[in-house]
Amino acid sequence: MSKSILGLRTCIYKVGDITQAKTWYNKVFQTTPYFDEPFYVGYNIAGYELGLQPETNPTTIKADSVLTYWGVDNVEEEYQRFIQAGATGHEQPQNVGGEIVVGAVKDPWGNIIGLIYNPEFKL
């Protein structure tokens, strides 16, 4: 049976100021965009797309309905690095079973950025 869902492709964060957000995301994700237009900024993060789109009505109050975790080798270190770059804490790093550790921060525009170390997940 063939599968119609091929897996995660893109995670988009809505931001109030796309120019400031691009500078911030360049720093914390340690890369530059491969696509850079006023209506969309796209990054290739280890084969996955991280996109920034300008908000029509900018707000930093956003629902916590979806959480995307970006894989890292050390959640605590990356969590602290994001905080030092201007993020705010959302969920302190914690072990959630086995060797899996998760944590989450909010970017300056109120978007949640999850961080996960999961040695069981292999690409």
Helices and strands as residue ranges (DSSP letters): E 10-15, H 18-28, E 35-37, E 40-45, E 48-54, E 69-71, H 75-84, E 88-97, E 100-106, E 112-117
